[in-house]
Amino acid sequence: MQKALIGKKIGMTQIFDEKGNVIPVTVVEAGPCTVVMKKTIENDGYEAVQLGFGDVKVQRVNKPMMGHFKKADVAPKKTLKEFKLEGDLNVGDTIKADIFAAGDKVDVAGTSKGKGTAGAIKRWNFSRLKESHGTGPVARHAGSLGACSDPSRVYKGKKLAGHLGNEKVTIQNLDVVKVDAENNLIAIKGAIPGPKGGIVVIRNSVKA
């Protein structure tokens, strides 16, 4: 069964299992997510539900989106995402963290931290050049970019310095260690993308 939740990364901590082993976990405020829209094959050509997460002040919502929320008779939400979920879900239904349980395998997607402009060593793990015998004055640049007269250009996709981070990243096959249904918190083993407070999507693993 397809399951998914929108959540907010709280931060990392550690918990102990029954044997006393330390498990590093990331705590995510997962849900509650409200079904804002339901798409059907008859009207849209495919089946999906639109989930909303995080309340937002009414004055921060523009008129088109306000009409969208009023049509669904739900409070305005800060984040909207669409999922192809199985099960009988209708507009106004709420999905909480208890759809997942300890021991589940999940994929977590989020936007990684933006690191600005980075050189080839930090961005692509290049090795530095020699620091003697005429290489200078910079030993951390990318080096030769290609042949001289043929093809007389740099191939597309060449790994160079540039913008690092701030892109969608998905970490697969993470373990759910603990679920606090009362507070809508999920503890996931290991690290997940993004900064504290960043929006993430948790769904059951496609490769488990």
N, C-alpha and C positions, 0 to 999 in steps of 0.2 A: 504494500500500500504506500502510495506517495504521501509523504509528510513534509511540511515546511513551515518555518516560522521566521519572522523578521525580529531581530533583537538588537541590543546595544551592548557593546563590549564594556564591561565594568573594570576589569584589570586582572592581574595574575596573582595567585596565592598558592598555597600547598595544603594538601590534606593527607591524612594517614589512613591506610587500609587496615583490615583486621590483623594483618601480620606485623603492623608497625612500619611498613615501608612508606616512604615519602612519595607522593604523586604530585607533580607540578600541574596545576590546572588554571584555565582561564574561565572566569566567571562572566556569564552573559545574561543580561536581563532579556529573556526571550518571551515576547508577548506581554500582555494579551493582544492578539491581532484580531481585528474585526473584518468580516467579509463586507466590502463596500460595493462590489459589483460582481455579478455572475454572468459569464459569457457562454452562449450556447451555439450549437451548430446551426440552428435555424436562423439566428440573428447575426452571428459573427463568423460562422464557418469553422469554428473550433470551440472546444470546451475548456474553460479556465475560470478561476476566481481571482478577484483582485483583493488583496489584503492590505489593511491600513494599520500602521503602528505609530504610537506616540501622539499624544494630544497636542494641539496647537491652538493659540489664541485666535478667536474669530477674526479680529482685525488684521491678522497676518495672512488671511486666505482671500484670494481674488474672487471676483464674482462667478466666473465659470466653474471654478472648483467648489465654491460654496453651493452652487446649484447641484453639482454632482453629489455632494454629501447630503443635501436636503432631499434629493430624490431617493437616496438609500435610507434616509431617516437615521443617520449615524452622526456622531460628533466629528468635527474636522480632525483629520489625521495628518501628521507631519510627513510620513513616508508611505508611499503606495508602491506595491510590487505585485506582479501577476504570476500565478502558479497554476500548473495543471495538476490539481489534487484530486485524489479519488475519495469517494464518500459523498453522502448527501448533505451538501453545504448550501445554505441559503443566505441571502443578504441580511445582515444584522447578526449572524451567528458569530460567536467568539471562540477563537482557538487559543489554548493556553499551553504552558510549558509541559503539562502532564501528558501531551501526546508522545513525548519521548520518555524513556526510562533508562536507568543505569544499565550499562552493558551494550546499549545501542551503538552502532557505527554511523557516523554522520560526516557530511561534507560541509565545510564552512567557507563561505565566500565573503569577501570584503574588499575595501579599497586600501591599499598599502599606504604607509606613511610616505609623503612626498619629501624627497631629499634634495630637490633643486638640481642644478647642473653638477654633474659628477664626471670625473675623468675615466679613461678606459680601464684603469686598474680597479677602481672601486666599482664601476658599473658592470664590467664584463670579466673581472678577475684576470686581466692581463698580467704578465710578468713585466717587471721593469727592465729597461735596457741597461747595458753596461755603464758604469759610472766613471769610466776612464777610456783612454785611447780614442778620443775624438768624438764620443757620442754626445757630449753635452751641448748646450748648457742644461738641458732638461732630460732626465732619465726616465720620466714617468709618462711620456707621450706615447701615442699609438704606434709610431714607427712607420715603415713603408706602407703605402696604401694600395699599391698595385704596379703593374708593368708600365713601361714608359710609352712606347709608340703604339703598342697593340695591347689592349683595346683603346688606349688613349682616354680612358675614363675610369672612374671608380664604380665598381659594381654596386647595384642596389642592395641594401641590407648589410652593408659593411658595418662592423661593430666599431663605433667611435664614441667619443665623449658626448654627453647630452643629458637630457632630462631623466632623472632616476626616480623611480617610485611613483606614487599617486596613480596606480593602475589596478584593475580588478585582479585579485589573486584568490585562488581556491585551494584550500588544504583538504585533502581527501583522507578518508578512513581514520577519523579521530574517534576516540572512545568517550562516550558519555559516562562520567564517573558518578555524578550525583544530580538529582533533580529535586529542587525545592518548589513544589507546586503552589504552595501558599503564597510565596513571594515572587513567583515566576522567575526563578533563577535556575540556570543550568551550568554545572561545572564540567568543562570539557578538558580532557587530558592534553597537555601541550599548549603551544602558542597558536594564535590565529591572527589573520592579517588586521592591520589598521591600528589607530591610536585608541587610547581610552575615550569612551564616548562615541566611537565610530559605529556606524550601522553595519550589521552583518546579517547574512542569510544562512540559516541552518536547515539542512534537508537530509533525509536519510541517504546513506552512501549508495552511489551507483555501482561501486565495484566490490561491495562487501560480500 
